[in-house]
Amino acid sequence: MIVCIAEKPSVAREFAKALKEDMRTFDGYQESENAVITWCVGHLVTMSYPEAYDMKFKKWSLATLPFIPETFKYEVIPGVSKQFKIVSNLLNRSDVDTIYVCTDSGREGEYIYRLVEQMAGVKGKDRRRAPADGPGAPDAPGPKGGRKQNGQRHPQRQVGKGGHHELPHHADAAEDAVSNDFGGNHHVER
């Protein structure tokens, strides 16, 4: 089973259409026999305010600046906590083995997804980026995609029980795969 996670519902709907699956709509996601499509609603997770580190930082003062924490704290944004819980549960489902990150390719889109994954505690899943050039791109899943070696296309592993899936062109999708190691000195408060 694959999960595709987009930055917003409208982009998720486009990915769902491109998969050409019989998708059923649920609260916060769509699902077929082979794929789940879900979305953020912009940011679901944010950096904690300074007072989460120490109450002395609640009121800004030159005496407490600069404030550079040893580790950064994050929290789910209260107004979108319902969608975060939905996304977190989907990303951590035992039948999901591959996550396609379909957020915008810039730093913002990557940041949105990485914080969600980190806060959700996702482990043991294959992560891939939606290809920048759409179906047929070197990293695209499906019969037209795959890595090129010596001028020949070699398809990547089959995704899902139902065979290969082609993901739609998304102008902002990143070319590079999402790293399994997010690095940095980030700490998630759960």
C-alpha positions in Angstrom: 0.0 0.0 0.0 1.2 3.5 -0.8 0.4 6.8 0.8 0.6 10.0 -1.1 0.7 13.1 1.0 0.1 16.5 -0.5 0.3 20.0 0.9 -3.3 20.8 0.4 -6.6 19.0 -0.6 -6.7 20.4 -4.1 -3.3 18.9 -5.0 -4.3 15.6 -3.3 -7.4 15.4 -5.5 -5.2 15.7 -8.6 -2.9 12.9 -7.5 -5.9 10.8 -6.8 -7.3 11.4 -10.3 -3.9 10.5 -11.8 -3.7 7.1 -10.1 -7.0 6.1 -11.9 -8.0 4.1 -8.9 -11.5 3.6 -7.5 -11.1 6.1 -4.6 -13.5 6.3 -1.7 -13.6 9.6 0.2 -13.2 9.7 4.0 -12.6 12.4 6.5 -9.2 13.8 5.6 -8.2 11.3 3.0 -9.1 9.2 0.0 -8.4 5.4 -0.3 -8.5 2.7 -2.9 -7.5 -1.0 -2.6 -3.9 0.0 -3.4 -3.3 3.6 -2.4 -4.2 6.3 0.2 -4.1 10.0 -0.7 -4.0 12.5 2.2 -3.1 16.1 2.7 -1.9 18.7 5.1 -3.7 21.9 5.2 -0.6 24.0 5.0 1.4 23.6 8.3 0.2 21.0 10.7 3.3 21.3 13.0 5.1 24.4 14.1 8.1 25.4 16.2 7.1 25.9 19.8 7.1 29.4 21.2 10.0 30.5 23.4 8.0 30.1 26.6 7.8 26.3 25.9 11.5 26.3 26.7 11.3 28.5 29.8 8.7 30.9 31.0 11.3 33.7 31.3 11.2 33.8 27.5 7.4 34.6 27.3 8.1 38.3 27.6 10.7 39.6 25.1 13.7 41.2 26.7 17.1 42.2 25.4 18.5 40.4 28.5 17.3 37.0 27.1 18.5 37.6 23.5 19.8 35.9 21.5 17.8 32.8 22.3 19.2 29.8 20.5 18.0 26.5 22.0 20.2 23.4 22.2 17.4 21.5 20.5 14.3 22.8 18.8 10.8 21.9 20.1 7.8 21.4 17.9 4.1 21.0 18.5 0.9 20.3 16.5 -1.0 23.5 15.6 -4.3 23.3 17.7 -6.6 24.4 14.8 -5.5 21.5 12.6 -4.9 18.8 15.1 -7.7 16.7 13.7 -6.1 16.5 10.3 -2.7 15.9 11.9 -4.1 12.8 13.8 -5.6 11.5 10.5 -2.3 11.9 8.6 -0.3 10.5 11.5 -2.5 7.4 11.6 -2.3 6.9 7.9 1.5 7.3 7.7 1.9 4.7 10.5 -0.5 2.1 9.2 1.0 -1.4 9.2 -0.1 -2.0 5.6 1.7 1.1 4.3 5.2 0.4 3.0 5.9 3.5 0.8 5.1 7.2 1.3 5.2 9.5 -1.7 5.8 13.0 -0.6 3.8 15.3 -2.9 4.3 18.6 -1.2 5.8 21.6 -3.0 9.5 21.1 -3.8 10.8 24.3 -2.1 12.0 24.4 1.4 8.5 25.2 2.7 6.9 22.1 1.3 9.7 19.9 2.4 9.6 21.5 5.9 5.8 20.9 6.1 6.2 17.2 5.4 9.3 16.5 7.5 7.8 18.1 10.6 4.6 16.0 10.2 6.6 12.8 9.7 8.9 13.6 12.6 6.1 14.5 15.0 4.1 11.4 13.9 7.1 9.2 14.7 7.1 7.4 11.3 9.6 4.6 11.1 10.4 1.8 8.7 8.7 3.2 5.6 10.2 3.8 2.1 10.0 7.5 1.3 9.9 8.9 -2.2 9.4 12.3 -3.8 6.7 12.8 -6.5 8.8 13.3 -9.6 9.4 16.8 -10.8 8.7 15.9 -14.4 5.6 13.7 -13.9 5.0 10.2 -15.2 7.9 8.9 -17.2 10.5 10.9 -15.2 13.5 9.0 -14.1 12.2 8.5 -10.6 8.5 8.0 -11.5 6.8 4.8 -10.5 5.1 2.9 -13.2 5.9 1.3 -16.6 7.2 4.6 -18.1 9.4 5.6 -15.2 12.5 4.1 -13.7 16.2 4.8 -13.6 18.0 5.2 -16.9 21.2 3.2 -17.2 23.1 3.1 -20.5 20.2 4.7 -22.3 17.8 2.0 -21.1 15.0 2.6 -18.7 14.9 0.2 -15.7 11.6 0.4 -13.8 11.8 0.8 -10.0 10.2 -1.8 -7.8 6.5 -2.4 -8.2 4.4 -0.3 -5.9 1.2 -1.6 -4.2 -0.7 -4.9 -4.9 -2.4 -3.6 -8.0 0.8 -2.9 -10.0 2.5 0.2 -11.0 1.1 3.6 -10.3 1.9 6.7 -12.3 1.8 10.0 -10.3 0.7 13.2 -12.0 2.9 16.1 -13.1 3.2 18.6 -10.3 5.3 21.6 -11.2 6.5 22.1 -7.7 7.5 18.5 -6.9 11.1 17.9 -5.8 13.6 16.0 -7.9 15.4 14.5 -5.0 14.1 11.7 -2.8 13.3 12.5 0.8 16.1 11.5 3.0 15.5 9.0 5.8 17.9 11.0 8.0 16.5 14.4 8.6 19.7 15.4 10.4 20.0 18.6 12.4 19.4 19.0 16.1 15.7 18.8 16.2 13.7 17.4 19.1 10.0 16.6 19.0 7.9 17.2 22.1 5.0 14.7 22.1 
